[in-house]
């Protein structure tokens, strides 16, 4: 992977009203969001929400910090 680049971070959690803002807030601690538009996808039953947030990644260490912080958050179920 060549840096800098726009990198999609995919995050899944329970479909709750503030889940998207929580994820974006965590990511913005480490990087700028490439687009204000976030891709959203509900699970078939509507219980879970998948978000794809495109970030301006400067290096691998920056991405690692994003993934580490998201992975330890209690409301995040999975990160791709």
Beta strands, then each sheet from edge to edge (+ up, - down):
strand 1: 5-14
strand 2: 32-33
strand 3: 39-42
strand 4: 48-57
strand 5: 76-79
sheet 1: 2+ 4- 1+ 5-
sheet 2: 2+ 4- 3+
end
